[in-house]
Amino acid sequence: MTIESILGAIVIGAVIGALGRLFLPGRQPIGWLLTIVVGIVAALIGTAIAQVMGVATTDGIDWIELVMQVVLAVVGVGIVAGLKRGSRV
């Protein structure tokens, strides 16, 4: 694992997590660090699901894979935000 791959995962996680927060209605009480972590996890799981489903890897943007990742990020942000809200009792 190189520095470039770690930085790439952080950047991709930030973008996917930010898109997840953007598409989730309402305010989410989670910080940018949790957003990046959710985005990284969503990107990894989305890629794995796309590979299992046989989605072809292309030279450009893999739109089907990206949609899967963003949908998973929306779900992940919702779960984390719900858990965060629940712990503020």
Secondary structure, DSSP 8 states (H G I E B T S, - for coil): --HHHHHHHHHHHHHHHHHHHHHS-S-----HHHHHHHHHHHHHHHHHHHHHHT----SS--HHHHHHHHHHHHHHHHHHHHHHHHTT-
